[in-house]
Amino acid sequence: MESRFQLDKPAGKARIVVAMSGGVDSSVVAALAAETGAEVIGITLQLYDHGEAVGRAGSCCAGSDIRDARAVAEKLGIAHYVFDYESRFRESVIEDFADEYVAGRTPIPCVRCNQGVKFTDLLAMARDLGADCLATGHYVRRVIGGEGAELHCAADPARDQSYFLFATTREQLDFLRFPLGDMPKRRVREIAGELGLGVAAKPDSQDICFVPDGDYARIVRKLRPEAGEGGEIVDRAGNVLGEHKGRRRWRSPRRGSRISTGWARASMAK
C-alpha cells in the first residue's frame, strides 16, 4: 500500500491528508492511506449551500456527503475536519460559471474548482498541517519522469479524469497523490465493500454540485439578471440576423425533457 502513496519516508513516520468528498472513491483512498500505517487526516470542504444539497444523490461536498465522509473517517479511526469554503467557492467557481455563460462560453466548473479551491487552498491547508502529501480520489496517475512528477491518464480510460486536471502544476504534482489511478472503478467498490464502508454502493457524482435541479439557466439568471433579457443576434460584420430570448428553458422535441437554453445548450456535448 505504501507504494500507492509514493512516500519519501517510512509510512509510520508520515502524515497523509486525504481530500474526502463523501463518495466511494475518496473514502477508499482514506482507507488505503490508513492501511499504510501513516497518520491520516481526512478533510472535507463544504463548498455550497448545505440546505439545497441535503439528501440529494449525485452531488458532493455538502449535506449527506459530509455526513458520509465523517462516518467513513470514524470507521477507519482517522481524524476528520470539515471547513466552510462556501464563500471562496462562490467567488472562484460559481460567479465565474455565470460570467462565462454571459460571455457566450461554456464553462467547466470542475476544472475551475480543482485549479483553485482544491489544488490551491486545500493543498496549502495540507502543507500547513505538516502533511507529506495530499491524496485524492481522482482517476489519474502520477508518474516520476526525467524532470519530476508527471500527470498521466488513468489506467482505465473509461474513468480517466486527467482532462479536469490539465492545469495542475509540477509543484502541485510534487505534493499530490492519486492512489486510484491504476484501478478500475469496479475494484474500488469491491474494496469499499470488503471494508464495510457504507458508501460502497453510493452513486457516482455526475451533476454540477451547485445546480441542484440541472437548470443551468436559472443559476445564471439569478446571479446575472441581465442574462434573462432578450437581444439581437449579430454576426461579425455587425448585421442583425435575428433576436434571442435570453437564457431560458426549452423542451427537447425528441425526448420531451426540459433543459437549459442559451449557451448552456452546449454543455450537452461534455
C-alpha positions as CSV (number, residue, x, y, z in Angstrom):
1,M,0.0,0.0,0.0
2,E,2.9,2.4,0.7
3,S,3.9,2.4,-3.0
4,R,0.5,3.8,-3.9
5,F,1.4,7.0,-2.0
6,Q,5.0,7.2,-3.1
7,L,6.2,8.4,0.3
8,D,9.8,9.5,0.8
9,K,9.9,8.1,4.3
10,P,8.6,5.1,6.2
11,A,4.9,5.2,6.4
12,G,4.9,5.0,10.2
13,K,6.6,8.4,10.3
14,A,4.5,10.0,7.6
15,R,1.3,12.1,7.6
16,I,-1.2,11.9,4.8
17,V,-4.0,14.3,4.3
18,V,-6.9,12.9,2.2
19,A,-9.5,15.1,0.5
20,M,-12.8,13.4,1.4
21,S,-15.9,14.4,-0.6
22,G,-18.1,11.7,0.9
23,G,-18.0,9.5,-2.2
24,V,-16.7,5.9,-2.6
25,D,-13.5,7.0,-4.3
26,S,-12.1,9.3,-1.7
27,S,-13.3,7.0,1.1
28,V,-11.3,4.1,-0.4
29,V,-8.3,6.4,-0.7
30,A,-8.6,7.2,3.0
31,A,-8.8,3.5,3.8
32,L,-5.8,2.7,1.7
33,A,-3.9,5.5,3.4
34,A,-4.9,4.2,6.9
35,E,-3.6,0.7,5.9
36,T,-0.1,2.1,5.3
37,G,0.3,2.8,9.0
38,A,0.7,6.6,8.4
39,E,-1.1,9.2,10.3
40,V,-4.1,10.1,8.2
41,I,-6.2,13.2,8.4
42,G,-9.4,13.5,6.3
43,I,-10.5,16.9,5.2
44,T,-13.9,17.8,3.7
45,L,-14.6,21.2,2.3
46,Q,-18.2,22.4,2.4
47,L,-18.5,24.2,-0.9
48,Y,-22.1,25.2,-1.4
49,D,-25.4,25.7,0.2
50,H,-25.9,22.9,2.8
51,G,-29.7,23.1,2.7
52,E,-30.1,22.6,-1.0
53,A,-27.8,19.5,-1.0
54,V,-29.2,17.5,1.9
55,G,-30.4,14.1,0.7
56,R,-29.6,14.8,-2.9
57,A,-27.9,12.0,-4.8
58,G,-25.1,12.6,-7.3
59,S,-23.6,15.6,-5.7
60,C,-20.5,16.1,-3.5
61,C,-19.2,18.3,-0.7
62,A,-22.4,19.2,1.1
63,G,-25.3,17.8,3.1
64,S,-25.4,14.0,3.4
65,D,-22.0,13.8,1.7
66,I,-20.3,15.5,4.6
67,R,-22.0,13.0,7.0
68,D,-20.9,10.1,4.8
69,A,-17.3,11.4,4.9
70,R,-17.5,11.7,8.7
71,A,-18.9,8.2,9.1
72,V,-16.1,6.7,7.0
73,A,-13.5,8.6,9.0
74,E,-15.0,7.3,12.2
75,K,-15.0,3.7,11.0
76,L,-11.3,4.0,9.9
77,G,-10.3,5.6,13.1
78,I,-8.8,8.7,11.5
79,A,-9.2,12.4,12.2
80,H,-11.7,14.3,10.1
81,Y,-12.3,18.0,9.8
82,V,-14.9,20.0,7.8
83,F,-14.1,23.5,6.6
84,D,-16.6,26.0,5.3
85,Y,-15.3,27.2,2.0
86,E,-18.7,28.3,0.6
87,S,-17.7,32.0,0.1
88,R,-14.4,31.1,-1.6
89,F,-16.2,28.6,-3.8
90,R,-18.9,31.1,-4.8
91,E,-16.3,33.7,-5.7
92,S,-13.9,31.5,-7.7
93,V,-16.3,28.9,-9.2
94,I,-20.0,29.9,-9.2
95,E,-19.5,33.5,-10.1
96,D,-17.1,32.5,-12.8
97,F,-19.6,30.0,-14.1
98,A,-22.2,32.7,-14.6
99,D,-19.8,35.2,-16.1
100,E,-18.6,32.6,-18.7
101,Y,-22.2,31.8,-19.8
102,V,-23.0,35.5,-20.1
103,A,-19.8,35.9,-22.3
104,G,-21.0,33.2,-24.6
105,R,-18.7,30.4,-23.4
106,T,-19.5,27.0,-21.9
107,P,-17.6,26.8,-18.5
108,I,-16.4,23.6,-16.8
109,P,-16.7,24.4,-13.1
110,C,-15.0,21.2,-12.0
111,V,-11.8,22.4,-13.7
112,R,-12.0,25.8,-12.0
113,C,-12.7,24.1,-8.7
114,N,-9.6,21.8,-9.0
115,Q,-7.5,24.8,-10.1
116,G,-8.5,26.9,-7.1
117,V,-10.3,25.6,-4.1
118,K,-8.9,22.0,-4.2
119,F,-5.4,22.2,-5.5
120,T,-4.6,25.6,-4.2
121,D,-6.5,26.2,-0.9
122,L,-6.8,22.6,0.2
123,L,-3.2,21.8,-0.8
124,A,-1.9,24.8,1.2
125,M,-4.0,23.6,4.2
126,A,-2.4,20.1,3.9
127,R,1.0,21.7,3.9
128,D,0.1,23.8,7.0
129,L,-0.9,20.6,8.8
130,G,2.6,19.2,8.2
131,A,1.5,16.5,5.7
132,D,3.9,14.7,3.5
133,C,1.3,14.5,0.7
134,L,-2.3,15.3,-0.2
135,A,-4.2,12.3,-1.6
136,T,-7.4,12.5,-3.7
137,G,-9.8,10.1,-5.4
138,H,-9.1,11.3,-8.9
139,Y,-8.6,8.7,-11.6
140,V,-5.2,9.8,-12.9
141,R,-1.7,8.6,-12.4
142,R,1.3,10.4,-11.0
143,V,4.5,9.1,-12.7
144,I,8.0,10.2,-12.0
145,G,9.7,11.2,-15.2
146,G,13.1,12.6,-16.2
147,E,12.1,16.1,-14.9
148,G,10.0,15.1,-11.9
149,A,6.4,14.2,-11.3
150,E,4.1,14.0,-14.4
151,L,0.4,13.7,-14.8
152,H,-0.7,10.7,-16.8
153,C,-4.1,9.3,-17.8
154,A,-5.7,6.7,-15.6
155,A,-5.2,3.0,-16.5
156,D,-8.9,2.7,-17.1
157,P,-9.8,5.0,-20.0
158,A,-13.5,4.9,-19.0
159,R,-12.7,6.5,-15.7
160,D,-9.8,8.9,-16.7
161,Q,-10.1,12.4,-15.2
162,S,-6.9,13.9,-16.4
163,Y,-8.9,16.3,-18.6
164,F,-10.2,18.0,-15.4
165,L,-6.7,18.3,-14.0
166,F,-4.9,19.6,-17.1
167,A,-3.9,22.8,-15.3
168,T,-2.1,21.0,-12.4
169,T,1.4,22.4,-12.0
170,R,4.5,20.4,-11.4
171,E,4.9,21.9,-8.0
172,Q,1.4,20.7,-7.1
173,L,2.1,17.3,-8.5
174,D,5.2,17.0,-6.3
175,F,2.8,17.0,-3.3
176,L,-0.3,15.3,-4.7
177,R,-1.0,11.5,-4.8
178,F,-3.7,9.6,-6.8
179,P,-3.8,6.1,-5.4
180,L,-6.7,5.0,-7.7
181,G,-5.1,5.8,-11.0
182,D,-4.3,2.2,-11.9
183,M,-7.5,0.7,-10.6
184,P,-10.9,0.1,-12.3
185,K,-13.9,1.5,-10.5
186,R,-15.3,-2.0,-10.0
187,R,-12.3,-2.8,-7.8
188,V,-12.7,0.4,-5.8
189,R,-16.2,-0.6,-5.0
190,E,-15.1,-4.1,-4.1
191,I,-12.5,-2.7,-1.6
192,A,-15.2,-0.4,-0.1
193,G,-17.5,-3.4,0.3
194,E,-14.7,-5.6,1.8
195,L,-14.0,-2.9,4.4
196,G,-17.7,-2.5,5.2
197,L,-17.8,1.2,4.2
198,G,-21.3,2.5,4.0
199,V,-20.6,4.3,0.7
200,A,-19.6,1.1,-1.2
201,A,-22.8,1.3,-3.4
202,K,-23.2,5.1,-3.4
203,P,-23.9,6.5,-6.9
204,D,-21.2,8.5,-8.6
205,S,-21.2,12.3,-8.5
206,Q,-22.3,13.3,-12.0
207,D,-24.1,16.7,-11.8
208,I,-22.6,20.1,-11.2
209,C,-22.9,20.3,-7.4
210,F,-24.3,23.8,-7.2
211,V,-27.0,23.2,-9.8
212,P,-29.5,21.1,-7.7
213,D,-32.1,20.7,-10.4
214,G,-30.0,20.8,-13.5
215,D,-31.4,24.2,-14.5
216,Y,-28.2,26.0,-15.5
217,A,-30.1,29.0,-16.9
218,R,-31.8,29.6,-13.6
219,I,-28.5,29.8,-11.8
220,V,-27.1,32.2,-14.4
221,R,-30.2,34.4,-14.3
222,K,-30.1,34.5,-10.5
223,L,-26.5,35.7,-10.5
224,R,-26.7,37.8,-13.6
225,P,-30.3,39.0,-14.1
226,E,-29.4,40.6,-17.4
227,A,-28.8,37.2,-18.9
228,G,-32.6,36.6,-19.0
229,E,-33.2,39.6,-21.2
230,G,-33.7,39.2,-24.9
231,G,-31.5,40.9,-27.5
232,E,-30.2,40.8,-31.1
233,I,-28.2,38.1,-32.7
234,V,-25.4,39.9,-34.7
235,D,-22.7,38.4,-37.0
236,R,-19.1,39.5,-37.1
237,A,-19.9,42.2,-39.7
238,G,-22.5,43.8,-37.4
239,N,-25.5,42.5,-39.4
240,V,-28.6,41.8,-37.2
241,L,-29.6,38.2,-38.0
242,G,-32.4,37.8,-35.6
243,E,-33.3,38.0,-31.9
244,H,-32.9,35.7,-28.9
245,K,-34.9,35.5,-25.7
246,G,-32.1,35.3,-23.2
247,R,-31.1,32.2,-21.1
248,R,-34.4,30.4,-20.7
249,R,-35.6,26.8,-20.7
250,W,-36.6,24.8,-23.7
251,R,-38.2,21.5,-24.4
252,S,-36.3,18.9,-26.4
253,P,-38.5,17.9,-29.3
254,R,-37.2,14.3,-29.2
255,R,-37.2,13.5,-25.5
256,G,-39.6,16.0,-24.1
257,S,-37.3,16.8,-21.3
258,R,-36.6,20.3,-20.2
259,I,-33.1,21.6,-20.2
260,S,-31.4,24.9,-20.2
261,T,-31.1,27.0,-23.4
262,G,-28.8,29.8,-24.4
263,W,-25.1,28.9,-24.1
264,A,-25.9,26.2,-21.6
265,R,-27.1,24.1,-24.6
266,A,-23.5,23.5,-25.5
267,S,-23.0,21.7,-22.2
268,M,-24.8,18.7,-23.5
269,A,-21.7,17.9,-25.6
270,K,-19.5,17.4,-22.5
